[in-house]
C-alpha cells in the first residue's frame, strides 16, 4: 500500500505535512516516548479502515459490515497475547491514559485508594497526580525514590501500602531509567489485599524482546502504549488475567469509548507482527547499547545522570550541577537540531514548567539505524549545545551539522517532501 504526503487539492495542509516530515528527517529525535513507525505501519494506519464504525467487540457489534473489522481486531488480540504471554488483551484503547482509566474503573470505585509513583520522582500523571482523573476521583498516595540512590524505595512502598490500605498499587514510570522489581510490588499488594497494575508503556518493547522483566506474571492488569519502544501507532493496550476480561472490556466499551479506531488497531497488528520477528530483538538490543553508550559519553563529559546511569531506553540528566534548567536545555537543543524534553528530577525545586532535568531516549534514533559509534557523535552535539546555551549563532551552526549528519540515516525514503 503506497504512502504519500502529496495533497495538491489542499496546498495549505499539504505544506504543513511536508514541513513536519522535513522536521522529523532533519532533526535528532530523542524524546523517550516517541519513535518512528515502519512504512508498513504508516500505510496500514492510513488504510480504508478509517471509514469503518465498529462499536462493540468481534461478533458483538452494533453496526453491520464489521466482518473484516472483526478479523483485524481478533488478529491484533492474538498477536498481543502471543507477544506478551497474556491471558486476555483489549486492543481498543485510544491511548495509554485511556488504558489506565479502564483499569482504574474496572478495579476500583471512586474514592478508593491508589498508591502510585510520584510524578515528581518519575511517575505518570495517571498514576495518582492531583491534576489527573486518577488523583481527582480516587484517594491517591505516592511513593518515590531514595535520595541517596535515586532508586525506587521499596520499603516506602510497603510502608505506605500498610498505612493507607490502597485498593490498587501501580508500578511503572515515565522517567525512571532502571529496572523495576515487580515481585516486590506484588508482595506489597498481597500484604494489604490490593490489586497490582503495571504501566509498561515505556519499556513494552524491551519486555517483548525478553530484555526487561515481564510484569505479566506478577500483575492483575498491565497497560501499555503502542508507540514508544514497541514502535507502533499511537494507541494503548490492556492486558489482564482471564477473570478480569469482562470487567476490562466493559470499561473500555461502553464505559469510556465509543467506536474503536479500526485503522489504528490494524496498525497495531502490523507493529505487533513486526515485534514477533527475530529482528525486533536485535533492534531492542541496539537500543540498550546506544543508550548505554550515550550515558557513558555524557558522564565522561561531566554530566550527572539520575541513579548514575540507565538500564533502559532512556536516561535523565540532572542539570543542577552545571547550572542549567531543563527548559533552557530543551530550547538550546531544539535550536541545535535535537528534539528532547525538559523533565523533573527527584527532589527538584524548580517548577514543572521549568524543571532541573533533561530526559533523553534512544529508541527513535535506533530505528533510523544509529549504532554506538554514531551515538558518540550525537553526544558531542548535545554537549556542545549545552555548553553554548544562549549563543544562537553557535546553536544554528550545530543544527546545520546535525542536518548533514542525519542524511546518513534516511527516514521514509518513499515519501516525497
C-alpha positions, -999 to +999 in steps of 0.1 A: +000+000+000+017+033-011+022+061+013+024+098+004+022+133+018+011+146-016-021+166-012-023+190-042-060+196-035-053+214-002-020+233-006-022+248+029-025+213+046+000+198+022+026+224+032+022+216+069+025+178+063+057+184+043+072+207+069+066+181+096+082+153+075+112+176+070+114+183+107+114+146+115+141+140+089+164+169+097+165+166+135+177+141+161+146+128+177+154+120+213+121+123+232+120+090+250+083+085+245+085+088+207+095+066+179+092+062+141+068+035+128+078+014+098+064+023+064+041-007+067+026+005+099+023+040+085+005+026+055-019+004+074-027+033+098-039+053+067-060+025+053-097+023+044-105+010+079-105+047+088-140+047+072-155+020+094-175+023+126-173-009+147-188-002+182-186-033+203-164-063+200-159-091+175-192-109+168-209-084+191-210-052+170-237-025+170-232-019+132-233-041+101-204-046+078-179-053+106-168-088+094-134-076+084-131-053+114-136-084+135-108-101+116-085-072+123-093-070+160-090-108+165-057-108+147-044-079+169-055-096+201-039-129+190-005-112+183-006-092+215-014-123+236+014-142+220+040-115+223+034-108+260+021-143+271-011-126+283-044-144+291-066-115+277-059-084+258-081-054+249-067-037+219-092-008+216-078+019+239-071+051+220-041+059+242-022+049+273-043+071+296-075+055+283-060+021+290-051+032+325-085+047+331-102+015+320-081-004+345-089+020+373-127+018+367-126-019+363-108-025+396-120+005+418-149+027+428-145+065+430-129+073+464-109+041+467-073+044+475-044+041+450-007+041+455+015+051+426+049+066+418+051+103+425+051+124+393+080+144+408+101+112+410+094+098+376+058+086+377+030+094+352+000+118+355-024+088+355-007+072+385-024+094+410-014+130+402-039+156+415-045+172+381-054+138+366-086+117+369-065+093+389-060+119+416-093+137+413-116+107+415-095+084+437-077+088+471-041+088+460-008+085+478+027+084+462+059+066+468+093+078+454+129+071+451+156+071+478+176+103+480+209+085+482+205+060+453+176+076+433+162+041+431+126+032+440+122+030+478+106-004+481+105-001+519+085+031+514+061+013+490+054-013+517+051+012+545+026+034+525+006+003+515+003-008+551-006+027+563-031+037+536-045+003+526-050+012+489-072-010+467-047-006+438-009-003+437+007+010+405+042+002+392+056+018+362+071+052+353+077+078+326+112+089+335+127+061+356+158+047+339+162+015+359+146-020+360+116-022+383+112-052+407+077-063+401+079-091+426+083-066+454+053-047+442+033-080+442+044-087+477+032-052+488-001-057+471-007-091+486+003-078+521-027-054+520-051-072+497-047-048+468-047-053+431-014-046+412-014-027+379+018-022+359+020+005+333+048-007+310+043+019+283+079+029+281+096-005+282+070-027+265+093-032+235+121-044+258+096-067+276+085-081+242+121-088+233+129-105+267+153-078+276+133-064+306+114-085+332+078-091+322+053-077+346+026-100+332+032-129+357+030-105+386+003-081+378-035-083+378-036-058+349-008-045+326-013-014+305+008+000+277+010+024+249+020+010+215+040+039+202+072+040+223+097+012+223+070-011+208+073+011+177+037+010+167+009+036+161-003+059+188-026+039+210-030+016+240-035-019+252-048-035+283-035-070+293-052-088+322-059-121+338-088-140+322-110-134+353-109-097+347-115-097+310-152-089+312-147-060+336-119-045+315-138-049+282-169-033+297-149-003+309-132+003+275-166+000+257-191+012+265-177+027+297-151+051+282-150+049+245-175+046+216-163+033+182-128+019+182-103+033+157-101+002+134-074+017+112-052+022+143-060-013+156-049-026+122-017-006+125-012-021+160-015-055+144+012-046+119+035-034+146+029-064+168+037-086+138+070-069+134+077-073+171+072-111+168+101-113+143+137-121+154+149-088+141+129-069+167+151-085+194+182-072+176+166-038+174+158-037+212+194-049+220+207-020+199+185+005+218+201-007+251+236-005+236+230+030+222+215+043+254+244+029+275+269+044+252+252+078+254+252+075+292+289+069+293+298+097+270+276+122+288+290+111+322+326+114+308+317+150+297+308+159+333+270+155+334+254+138+363+228+111+354+199+104+378+206+070+395+241+070+380+231+056+346+204+036+328+192+000+323+166+010+296+160+031+265+161+064+284+183+085+307+177+115+329+203+143+332+204+163+364+214+198+351+217+214+385+254+205+387+260+226+355+237+255+364+211+249+337+174+244+338+155+218+318+137+245+299+169+262+289+185+229+278+154+219+258+153+252+240+190+252+232+189+216+219+160+224+197+179+253+181+207+228+175+185+203+158+180+179+187+145+173+200+143+164+237+122+173+267+127+190+300+119+168+329+117+170+367+145+152+386+139+136+420+137+163+448+136+190+421+129+225+434+121+240+400+085+244+388+072+217+365+072+242+336+109+248+341+125+216+358+161+208+366+164+178+343+165+167+307+151+133+295+168+116+265+158+084+247+175+063+220+146+043+205+138+066+176+175+071+167+180+034+168+151+030+144+169+052+120+199+029+121+223+046+145+249+024+163+272+030+192+298+050+172+271+072+159+259+079+194+294+093+201+287+120+176+253+126+190+267+130+224+292+155+211+264+176+195+245+175+229+275+185+249+285+214+226+249+227+225+245+226+263+278+244+267+266+272+245+231+279+258+220+314+247+245+315+218+220+313+190+246+316+162+266+287+176+235+266+181+224+272+145+258+261+133+254+229+153+220+224+138+235+226+103+260+199+112+232+178+127+213+181+095+242+168+075+248+140+100+212+127+098+213+125+060+233+093+066+201+078+081+173+083+057+138+084+072+109+073+050+127+075+016+095+065-001+078+098+009+082+129-012+086+160+008 
